[in-house]
Amino acid sequence: MIELMNISKSYNKGMKAVDNLNLTIKDGEIFGFLGHNGAGKTTTLKMITGILEPDEGDIKLNGVSIKKEPLKAKMELGYVPDNPDMFLRLKGIEYINFMADMYEVPSDLRNKKIENLSKRLELDNVLDDKIQSYSHGMRQKIVLMGALIHDPSIWILDEPMTGLDPKAAFTLKEMMKEHVSNGKTVFFSTHVLEVAEKICDKVAVINKGKILFSGTLDEMREHFKVNESLESMFLEITQNE
């Protein structure tokens, strides 16, 4: 479970990127986070992961405060950022082992996870190559592997479908469904509204740092008294705002 309580974050000149945000993502949910560029999505995800510190409020991951117990809270999550261009001089296997070391994954369990994830994401033949030789989609997949190597209960994914080929995107969606079927949590931001419409249990729409709606698509249709696609409702909500 993820709990965001009265979270705010300001940047230059006091402009609030996130403004008094309250949100709860329960276990067993794929929760989509929707918004235009600059709406506050990535800032929110970075505060959940502890990369940024909120100016106000608190965030709890499975009941653990990211502010009070940051290391313990971070052990609960796996994070895939919106930019996979990192550790480019490492080989794929070196990066995965580095991530496994950080999360104290035992060798026997680690090897099984690496074998399973690399085959499923079709990276098993390139793990000995340097990440800088990978395509964007391959880099996205190796970062995904690193985030999942310790089998975290909470997945935080920032635009995870970007750069993935259709087969890899399908595999990721299946993995997300499997994850929540085990009572765990997926929270991801996306611009691809068709994906959110097909796989999300709930969504939240953020604009100018504020949540405009949070709930199921049926609740959204009921709230706005329409029977339209998520794309149409999203555009209506944000344009009206």
N, C-alpha and C positions, 0 to 999 in steps of 0.2 A: 504493500500500500504506500502511496505517496500522498502526503498532506502538505499543502501550501497555505500558510496562514498569514494574511495581511502583508504580503510580500510587495516591497517597492524597491526600485532601483533607478537612480538618476545618473545621467552623464553630464555633458557640458552644459553650463548655464542653468543647471537645475531642471533640465528637461527630463521628464520621467519616461524611461523606456518601459518600465513595468509599474503600474499604479494600483496599489492596494489589492493585489490579486489573491483570491481565495479559490482553491481547487482541491478536490479529493479524487484520486484515482485508486479504485479498489482492486484487490486481488482478483485475478481471473478476468481482467478486462484488457482489451486492446483499445487504447484511448488515443484518438487523433487530435492533434493540436494544429489548428488552421489559422492562417492569417497572411496578409500581404507581406512583402519584404519591408522590414523595419517596423513590423507590428509589435515585436517584443518576444517572438517565439524563441529565438536562439538565446537571448538574454535570460529568459526564464529557465531554459534547459541548463545553461551554464551555472545558474544559481542552484539548481537541484543537484548538480554534480559536484558543487563546491569550487568550481573554477572561479566564479564570481561570488562575492559576499553581498547579500541584500543589505540595503540601507536600513530597512525596517522589516519586522516579521521573522518568522522561523519556518523551516522546512524539515519534515520528518520522513525518513525512509524506513518503513516497517517499524515505526515507533521510535527510531533513533534520530536525534536532532543533528543535522549537518553542521549546525553552528556550535553545539556543545561537545559533540563527539564525532568530529569530521572523519577520522580514519575508520572508525567502526561503521559509520553510515556509508562510507564509500565502498566498503566490502560488500554491501548489499546490492550494488548496481554494476551494470556494464554499460559503457557510453560509447556511441559512435558519433563523432562530430560531423559537421557538414563538409569539412575539407579533409580528405584522407592523405594529403601530401605531407607525411611525417616519417621520420626515421628512414629516409630514402636510401642511405648508405648501408643499412642493415640488410641482410638476407631475410627472406620471409620467415624462415624457421628461427632465426635469431630474434626477430621481433616477437614472435609468438612465445618463445621461451622467456624473453624479458618480461612480457606481460604475465606469464605464468609464475615467474619468480616474484613479481610484485604482489601477486595475490596468493602466494604460498601454496600453489597447487602441487601435490605430491607427484613424483615422477611417473608412477604407474598409471595414475588417473590422467595425468597430463598427456602421456603418449596415446592413450585411447581417445581422448578428446581431440587431439591434433589429427589423428588418423580419420576420425569420423567427420570432423568439420571440414578438413581439407578436401576429402572426397566429395562431400555433399556440395561444397562450393566450387569444386573443380579447380583446386589450387595444388593438389598433391604432386603434380609434376613440375611446379615452379617454386617450391618452398626453398630450394637451394639457390635461387636467383635473387639478385638484389632488388629491393622494392622500387628503386628508381627505373628499373627496366620494365616495370609493370604498366599496363594501361590504367586509365582512371578507374574503370570498373574493377580491375584486379586489385588495385590499391584499396578500393572501397571494401572488397571482400576480405582482404587480409586484416584490415582494421576491425571489421566485424568479427573475425575469428579471435582477435586479441581481446575484444570486449566480452566474448562468450566463453573464453577458456576456463574461467573459474565457475561457470554455471551460475551466474548471479540470478537472484529472484526477480530483480527489477531491470528491465531493459529501457535505456534512454537513447532514442535514435533521432538524429537531426537530419531530415531529408534523406533517409536511408536508401531510397530507390534511385537517387541521382547517379547516372553513369552505369547502372546495372543493365545487362542485356535481359531480354524477356525471360529467359530460362532462370537466370540468377534471381530476378525479381520475384518470380513465381516461387522459387525455393525459399527465399526470405519470408514471403507471406505465409508459406506453410509452416516455417519454423516459428513464426510469431503466434500462429494459431495453436501449435503444439505447446508452446510455452505457457500460454494462458489456460490451456486445458488442464495443466498441472497446478492450477491455482496461483499462478504467478502473474506478473504485471508487465505490460508493454505500453510505453508512452512515447509517441513519435510525432514529429512535426512533418508536414508535407505540403507541397503545392499541388500534388496530383490528387485532385478531389475525387476522381473515379476510384482510386485505390482506397481512400478513406471510406467512401460510400459502400464498398464491397466488403471490407474486412473489419471496420471499427464497430465495437459495441457502443461506444459513446464518442462524442467529439466536443471540443470547446473551440469557439471562435474568438480570437483576440484581435483587437484593433486599437492602435495608439496606446498600447500598454494595459488596456482594460478588457476584461472578459465580457463579450456581448451575449454569449449564449453558452450553456453547458448542459449536455444531456444526450439522449438518443435521437436518432433521426426522426423517429415517429413523434417524439416530444417536440422536436423543432417544427415539424409540419403542423402539429396541433397548436403550438404556440403562435405560429404565424398564419394559421388558418389557410394553408395551401397544401397542395399535393404535388410538389415539384421535386426536381433533382437536387442533390446537395449543392451542386455548382450554382444553380439558380438561386437557392436560398442564401448561400454564402454571399453572392454578389448583392442581393437585395439587402441583407443585414449590414454589410460593410458600406454600401453606398448610402443607405439611409443615415448611418452614423456620421 
